[in-house]
Amino acid sequence: MNYLHKELQLDAGDVVEVTLDHPANVQLLDSTNFDQYERGRPYRYHGGHARESPVRIAAPHGGRWYVVIDLGGGAGTVRASVAVLSGAATA
């Protein structure tokens, strides 16, 4: 499976902003669920299929998180950039 990912250290209330060049799945996963994702096992995430950009997802709690961007098994490529908006969910 092809995907883009970025590891982030986030605080509760931080918002991850992902800018895409076309629609894709954008998911925010904790370490356990990222491991499950990589193994092709069931996992839980925040986010989903994004048709518009940018996509903003708030971290529900602090810790290590992974932003995963994929095309759900579809053909093609996607380009993306990731930024963290510190404390944006509480501002």
C-alpha positions in Angstrom: 0.0 0.0 0.0 1.3 3.4 -0.9 0.8 6.3 1.5 2.4 9.4 2.8 2.9 9.9 6.5 4.4 12.2 9.0 5.1 11.7 12.7 4.2 14.5 15.0 4.4 15.3 18.7 1.2 17.1 19.5 -0.4 18.8 22.6 -4.1 18.5 23.3 -5.8 21.2 21.3 -3.2 21.3 18.5 -4.7 21.2 15.0 -3.0 19.5 12.1 -3.6 21.2 8.8 -3.1 19.2 5.7 -3.1 20.8 2.2 -3.7 18.4 -0.7 -3.4 18.7 -4.5 -6.5 16.6 -4.9 -9.0 14.5 -2.8 -7.5 11.8 -0.6 -7.9 10.1 2.8 -6.4 12.1 5.6 -6.2 10.3 8.9 -4.7 11.1 12.3 -3.6 8.0 14.2 -1.9 7.3 17.5 1.1 5.0 17.7 -1.0 1.8 18.3 -3.4 2.5 15.4 -0.6 3.5 13.0 1.1 0.1 13.7 -2.3 -1.6 13.0 -2.6 0.5 9.8 0.8 -0.6 8.6 0.0 -4.2 9.3 -3.3 -4.1 7.3 -5.3 -4.7 10.5 -8.4 -2.9 11.7 -7.6 0.5 13.2 -9.2 3.7 14.5 -8.5 7.2 13.3 -9.6 10.8 13.2 -10.4 12.4 9.9 -11.5 10.6 6.7 -11.9 11.2 3.0 -11.1 14.8 2.2 -12.7 16.4 -0.9 -11.6 19.9 -0.1 -8.3 21.3 1.1 -7.0 22.3 3.6 -8.1 19.7 6.0 -7.9 20.4 9.8 -8.0 17.7 12.4 -7.7 18.5 16.2 -5.6 16.2 18.4 -7.9 14.8 21.1 -5.0 14.6 23.5 -1.2 15.1 23.6 1.3 12.6 22.5 2.9 11.1 19.4 0.6 11.1 16.4 0.9 10.1 12.7 -0.8 11.9 9.8 -1.5 9.4 7.1 -2.5 10.4 3.6 -3.5 7.8 1.0 -5.8 7.2 -2.0 -7.6 4.2 -0.4 -6.0 1.8 -2.8 -6.8 3.8 -5.9 -4.4 4.6 -8.7 -2.4 7.8 -8.8 -0.4 10.0 -6.6 -1.1 12.8 -4.1 1.1 15.6 -2.9 0.5 17.1 0.5 1.9 19.4 3.1 1.4 19.2 6.8 1.5 22.1 9.4 0.6 22.2 13.1 -1.5 25.0 14.4 -0.6 25.1 18.1 -3.5 25.4 20.4 -5.9 26.3 17.5 -8.7 24.1 18.8 -9.0 26.1 22.0 -8.3 29.6 20.6 
